[in-house]
Amino acid sequence: MISPTPLPSTPESGDAVRSIGSRFQRELDGGGVVITAELAVPATVAHEVVVERAVELRRPNVVAVNVTDGLRGRPALSPIAAAAILTHADLGVEPIVQLTARSRSRNVLIADLLGACALGVRNLLCMTGDVPEGSADIHDIDVFGLIELARGFPAGVGVELIGQAAPFTVGAAWSPFAPDPAYELARLERKVAAGAQFVQTQPVFDGHAFAALLAGMPANLRELPIIMGLATVRSADHARRLTGIPGIVIPDRLLELLDRAQDAADAVERYWEYLETELEWVWQNASVRGCHLMPFGHSKRGIKQRSSFDRLYDCAVRVTSTQQRTGDAVGSGWLEHPTSAMSTLRSNQLS
């Protein structure tokens, strides 16, 4: 049974209320790096399904899991309910609720914020949302208004609140490789102006371009914690299907590389070698505050290939490493990690 999260109830305990915050936010405030993972919530009413899938994503450096909100516009368990299940399961990772503005009125969003707070949710990722499947598409408040509403909570929601409420840590999404990057960057600036405290990106498949984008960030965004998205790719066909998701761009050179694969296993290894090379460039030439891991297909089943997620996690650990950068990828230790695809390839060549 999910019990209510206890909060102080006296005026003198306001400081205590504010201290009931997010470990995720404390890591960011302290200048640390974070690794998060995405839990695509299915249409379920079974607590154990949510818990089991979160356990599959749990790793030593993963501090939070994103709980999706009607992925691809399809009906699913409420992300607030799923987050409450995870909060009270005490798994050692915090939920980040993805809250979408699309198809919700302002009053409904206020009710969601009240419910999330009451159930112990402390982290939100505010998004526009996908076109709903088989439902009316309501446009009452946009993502900028949602961020303002969440950051202003509880005082800014305009209701007389009974009880004490803790504030949220509020983030936003960024699609750096969308068809109009300047437009997306302008939207990101508006999200930060509305109160976004961190940003998670769509998966990055072009490390050189991503590092260049970070180097050219406007001054008002240079201190913004940017959490870089990473994803697994199984084949050339899988990569091409991913391009159907808004904001995901696969470079032609990666598609050509995967097209030359001899079989499925070869395609997988080609992808890991490619990704590690791209991430090594990011590690040498840019600074990210974390990585967000996306195991596509998790909404339909558990992670069948745990090794793939472990390798993605390993890449995230290395690209967020604070050890001394050098101009030599091998000398720096980046490609010498035992699970590195490049390290394995060299070992096989030497044996």
C-alpha positions as CSV (number, residue, x, y, z in Angstrom):
1,M,0.0,0.0,0.0
2,I,1.2,3.5,-0.9
3,S,1.3,5.6,2.2
4,P,1.2,9.4,2.1
5,T,4.6,11.2,2.3
6,P,4.8,12.9,5.7
7,L,5.4,16.7,5.6
8,P,5.8,19.1,8.4
9,S,2.5,20.8,9.3
10,T,3.5,23.8,11.3
11,P,4.6,27.3,10.1
12,E,7.9,26.9,12.0
13,S,8.8,23.9,10.0
14,G,9.1,25.7,6.6
15,D,12.8,25.1,6.4
16,A,12.2,21.4,7.0
17,V,9.8,21.4,4.1
18,R,12.3,23.0,1.8
19,S,14.9,20.5,2.8
20,I,12.8,17.6,1.6
21,G,14.2,18.0,-1.8
22,S,15.7,16.0,-4.6
23,R,19.0,14.1,-4.4
24,F,19.0,14.6,-8.2
25,Q,18.9,18.4,-7.7
26,R,21.5,18.3,-4.9
27,E,23.9,16.5,-7.3
28,L,23.4,19.2,-9.9
29,D,23.6,22.1,-7.4
30,G,26.9,20.6,-6.1
31,G,28.4,20.6,-9.6
32,G,28.3,16.9,-9.9
33,V,27.4,14.7,-12.9
34,V,24.3,12.5,-13.1
35,I,23.2,9.5,-15.0
36,T,19.5,9.0,-15.6
37,A,17.6,6.3,-17.5
38,E,14.2,6.2,-19.2
39,L,11.4,3.9,-18.0
40,A,8.7,3.8,-20.7
41,V,5.6,3.1,-18.7
42,P,3.2,0.6,-20.3
43,A,-0.6,0.3,-19.9
44,T,-0.5,-1.7,-16.6
45,V,-2.1,-1.6,-13.2
46,A,0.5,-4.0,-11.7
47,H,2.9,-2.4,-9.3
48,E,5.5,-5.2,-9.8
49,V,5.7,-4.4,-13.5
50,V,6.9,-0.8,-12.8
51,V,9.2,-1.9,-10.0
52,E,10.8,-4.7,-12.0
53,R,11.5,-2.4,-15.0
54,A,13.0,0.2,-12.7
55,V,15.2,-2.5,-11.1
56,E,16.4,-3.4,-14.6
57,L,17.7,0.1,-15.0
58,R,19.3,0.4,-11.6
59,R,23.1,0.8,-11.7
60,P,25.5,2.3,-9.2
61,N,25.7,5.8,-10.9
62,V,22.1,6.0,-12.0
63,V,20.4,8.6,-9.7
64,A,17.0,8.9,-11.3
65,V,14.7,7.3,-13.8
66,N,12.4,9.2,-16.2
67,V,8.8,8.0,-16.0
68,T,7.2,8.6,-19.4
69,D,3.8,10.3,-19.9
70,G,1.8,8.6,-22.7
71,L,4.8,7.8,-24.9
72,R,3.9,8.3,-28.6
73,G,0.5,9.7,-27.5
74,R,-0.7,6.2,-26.4
75,P,-2.7,5.5,-23.2
76,A,-0.5,4.2,-20.4
77,L,-0.4,4.1,-16.6
78,S,-0.2,7.7,-15.1
79,P,3.4,8.7,-14.7
80,I,2.5,10.2,-11.3
81,A,1.1,6.8,-10.2
82,A,4.2,5.0,-11.5
83,A,6.5,7.5,-9.8
84,A,4.6,7.1,-6.5
85,I,5.1,3.3,-6.8
86,L,8.9,3.8,-7.3
87,T,9.2,6.4,-4.6
88,H,7.6,4.1,-2.0
89,A,9.5,1.0,-3.3
90,D,12.7,2.8,-2.0
91,L,14.9,1.5,-4.8
92,G,17.6,4.1,-4.4
93,V,16.7,5.9,-7.6
94,E,14.4,8.9,-7.8
95,P,11.7,9.2,-10.4
96,I,11.6,12.2,-12.8
97,V,8.0,12.5,-14.0
98,Q,7.7,13.5,-17.6
99,L,4.7,15.9,-17.5
100,T,3.2,17.0,-20.9
101,A,1.2,20.1,-21.5
102,R,-0.6,18.7,-24.6
103,S,-4.2,17.5,-24.1
104,R,-4.4,18.9,-20.5
105,S,-6.2,22.0,-19.3
106,R,-4.5,24.3,-16.8
107,N,-6.7,23.0,-14.0
108,V,-5.9,19.4,-14.8
109,L,-2.2,20.3,-14.7
110,I,-2.6,22.0,-11.3
111,A,-4.3,18.8,-10.1
112,D,-1.4,16.8,-11.4
113,L,1.1,19.0,-9.6
114,L,-0.8,18.7,-6.4
115,G,-1.1,14.9,-6.7
116,A,2.6,14.6,-7.6
117,C,3.7,16.6,-4.6
118,A,1.3,14.7,-2.2
119,L,2.8,11.4,-3.4
120,G,6.4,12.4,-2.9
121,V,7.5,13.3,-6.5
122,R,10.2,15.9,-6.5
123,N,11.5,16.0,-10.1
124,L,9.6,17.0,-13.3
125,L,10.6,17.1,-16.9
126,C,8.1,19.4,-18.6
127,M,7.4,18.7,-22.3
128,T,5.0,19.6,-25.1
129,G,3.9,16.0,-25.6
130,D,3.0,13.8,-28.6
131,V,-0.3,14.0,-30.5
132,P,-2.7,11.9,-28.5
133,E,-3.9,8.6,-30.0
134,G,-7.7,8.4,-30.2
135,S,-8.3,11.5,-28.1
136,A,-9.0,15.2,-28.4
137,D,-5.9,17.4,-28.8
138,I,-6.3,20.2,-26.2
139,H,-4.1,23.3,-26.3
140,D,-4.8,25.3,-23.1
141,I,-1.2,25.9,-21.9
142,D,2.1,25.4,-23.7
143,V,5.3,24.0,-22.4
144,F,6.6,27.4,-21.4
145,G,3.5,28.0,-19.3
146,L,3.8,24.6,-17.8
147,I,7.4,25.2,-16.7
148,E,6.3,28.5,-15.1
149,L,3.5,26.8,-13.3
150,A,5.7,24.0,-12.0
151,R,8.5,26.3,-10.9
152,G,5.9,28.6,-9.2
153,F,4.4,25.7,-7.3
154,P,2.9,25.9,-4.8
155,A,2.4,29.7,-4.4
156,G,2.0,30.4,-8.1
157,V,-0.8,28.0,-8.9
158,G,-3.5,30.4,-7.6
159,V,-5.3,28.0,-5.2
160,E,-5.6,28.0,-1.5
161,L,-3.5,25.1,-0.5
162,I,-4.2,23.0,2.6
163,G,-0.9,21.7,4.1
164,Q,2.8,22.2,3.4
165,A,4.2,21.6,-0.1
166,A,7.8,21.0,-1.2
167,P,9.0,22.6,-4.5
168,F,9.8,20.7,-7.6
169,T,13.1,20.4,-9.5
170,V,12.0,21.3,-13.0
171,G,13.7,20.3,-16.3
172,A,13.0,20.7,-20.0
173,A,13.8,18.7,-23.2
174,W,16.0,19.9,-26.0
175,S,16.3,18.5,-29.6
176,P,19.7,19.8,-30.7
177,F,19.5,18.2,-34.2
178,A,15.9,19.1,-35.1
179,P,15.4,20.5,-38.7
180,D,15.7,24.1,-37.4
181,P,18.4,24.1,-34.7
182,A,18.2,27.9,-34.2
183,Y,14.5,27.6,-33.5
184,E,15.1,24.8,-31.0
185,L,17.8,26.8,-29.3
186,A,15.5,29.8,-29.1
187,R,12.8,27.5,-27.5
188,L,15.4,26.3,-25.0
189,E,16.2,29.9,-24.0
190,R,12.5,30.5,-23.4
191,K,12.3,27.3,-21.3
192,V,15.2,28.5,-19.2
193,A,13.7,31.9,-18.9
194,A,10.5,30.2,-17.7
195,G,12.4,28.5,-14.9
196,A,13.9,25.2,-16.3
197,Q,16.8,24.1,-14.0
198,F,18.2,21.4,-16.2
199,V,17.8,20.0,-19.7
200,Q,17.8,16.5,-21.2
201,T,18.4,16.0,-24.9
202,Q,17.2,13.6,-27.5
203,P,19.8,10.8,-28.2
204,V,23.0,12.1,-29.6
205,F,24.5,10.2,-32.6
206,D,26.9,12.9,-33.8
207,G,29.4,13.7,-31.1
208,H,31.4,16.2,-33.2
209,A,28.3,18.3,-34.0
210,F,27.0,18.1,-30.4
211,A,30.4,19.3,-29.0
212,A,30.3,22.2,-31.5
213,L,26.8,23.1,-30.4
214,L,27.8,23.2,-26.8
215,A,30.9,25.3,-27.6
216,G,28.6,27.9,-29.3
217,M,26.0,28.1,-26.5
218,P,24.8,31.6,-25.7
219,A,26.2,33.1,-22.5
220,N,22.8,32.7,-20.7
221,L,22.9,28.9,-21.3
222,R,26.5,28.1,-20.5
223,E,25.8,27.3,-16.8
224,L,22.7,25.2,-17.6
225,P,23.2,21.5,-16.7
226,I,22.9,19.6,-20.0
227,I,22.2,15.9,-19.7
228,M,23.1,14.2,-23.0
229,G,20.8,11.5,-24.4
230,L,22.3,8.1,-25.4
231,A,20.5,5.2,-27.0
232,T,21.2,1.7,-28.3
233,V,20.9,0.9,-32.0
234,R,20.5,-2.7,-33.2
235,S,20.7,-2.4,-37.0
236,A,20.4,-0.1,-40.0
237,D,16.7,-0.8,-40.2
238,H,16.3,0.0,-36.5
239,A,18.3,3.3,-37.0
240,R,16.0,4.3,-39.8
241,R,12.9,3.6,-37.7
242,L,14.3,5.8,-35.0
243,T,14.4,8.7,-37.4
244,G,10.6,8.7,-37.3
245,I,10.7,9.9,-33.8
246,P,10.6,13.7,-33.7
247,G,14.0,15.2,-32.8
248,I,16.1,12.1,-33.6
249,V,18.6,12.4,-36.4
250,I,20.9,9.6,-37.5
251,P,24.0,10.8,-39.5
252,D,24.4,9.3,-42.9
253,R,27.8,8.0,-42.0
254,L,26.3,5.8,-39.3
255,L,23.6,4.5,-41.6
256,E,26.3,3.6,-44.2
257,L,28.4,1.9,-41.6
258,L,25.5,-0.2,-40.4
259,D,24.4,-1.0,-44.0
260,R,27.8,-2.7,-44.5
261,A,27.3,-5.1,-41.6
262,Q,27.6,-8.8,-42.4
263,D,25.0,-9.8,-39.9
264,A,23.1,-8.7,-36.8
265,A,26.1,-9.2,-34.4
266,D,28.4,-7.3,-36.7
267,A,25.9,-4.4,-36.9
268,V,25.8,-4.2,-33.1
269,E,29.6,-4.1,-32.8
270,R,29.9,-1.6,-35.5
271,Y,27.5,0.7,-33.6
272,W,29.4,0.4,-30.3
273,E,32.7,1.2,-32.0
274,Y,31.0,4.2,-33.7
275,L,29.4,5.5,-30.5
276,E,32.5,5.2,-28.5
277,T,34.5,7.2,-31.0
278,E,31.8,9.9,-31.1
279,L,31.6,10.0,-27.3
280,E,35.4,10.2,-26.9
281,W,35.3,13.3,-29.0
282,V,32.6,14.8,-26.7
283,W,34.7,13.8,-23.7
284,Q,37.8,15.5,-25.1
285,N,36.1,18.7,-26.4
286,A,33.0,19.5,-24.3
287,S,31.6,19.2,-20.8
288,V,28.3,17.6,-20.1
289,R,26.6,17.3,-16.7
290,G,25.3,13.9,-17.3
291,C,23.8,11.3,-19.6
292,H,20.2,10.1,-20.1
293,L,20.0,6.4,-21.2
294,M,17.2,5.3,-23.5
295,P,16.6,1.5,-23.9
296,F,14.1,1.6,-26.7
297,G,11.5,-1.0,-26.5
298,H,11.3,-1.1,-22.7
299,S,7.6,-0.2,-22.8
300,K,6.7,-3.5,-24.4
301,R,9.0,-5.9,-22.4
302,G,11.9,-6.0,-20.1
303,I,15.4,-5.4,-21.3
304,K,16.1,-8.6,-23.2
305,Q,19.7,-7.8,-23.8
306,R,21.0,-6.6,-20.5
307,S,24.5,-6.4,-21.9
308,S,23.5,-3.7,-24.3
309,F,22.2,-1.5,-21.5
310,D,25.3,-2.2,-19.5
311,R,27.5,-1.1,-22.4
312,L,25.4,2.1,-22.8
313,Y,25.7,2.7,-19.1
314,D,29.5,2.1,-19.3
315,C,29.7,4.8,-22.1
316,A,27.8,7.2,-19.9
317,V,30.1,6.6,-17.0
318,R,33.2,7.3,-19.1
319,V,31.8,10.4,-20.9
320,T,30.9,12.0,-17.6
321,S,34.3,11.1,-16.1
322,T,36.1,14.0,-14.5
323,Q,39.6,12.5,-15.0
324,Q,42.2,14.5,-16.8
325,R,41.5,14.8,-20.5
326,T,44.4,14.3,-22.9
327,G,44.7,14.5,-26.7
328,D,45.3,10.8,-26.8
329,A,42.2,8.7,-26.4
330,V,44.2,5.5,-25.7
331,G,46.6,7.3,-23.3
332,S,43.7,8.8,-21.4
333,G,42.2,5.4,-20.7
334,W,38.9,6.2,-22.6
335,L,39.2,3.3,-25.1
336,E,41.1,1.0,-22.8
337,H,38.2,0.3,-20.5
338,P,37.6,-3.5,-20.4
339,T,34.0,-3.2,-21.8
340,S,35.1,-0.8,-24.6
341,A,34.3,-2.2,-28.1
342,M,37.5,-0.7,-29.3
343,S,39.5,-2.2,-26.4
344,T,38.0,-5.7,-27.2
345,L,38.8,-5.3,-30.9
346,R,42.5,-4.4,-30.2
347,S,42.8,-7.3,-27.7
348,N,41.5,-9.7,-30.4
349,Q,44.0,-8.3,-32.9
350,L,46.9,-8.8,-30.5
351,S,45.9,-12.3,-29.5
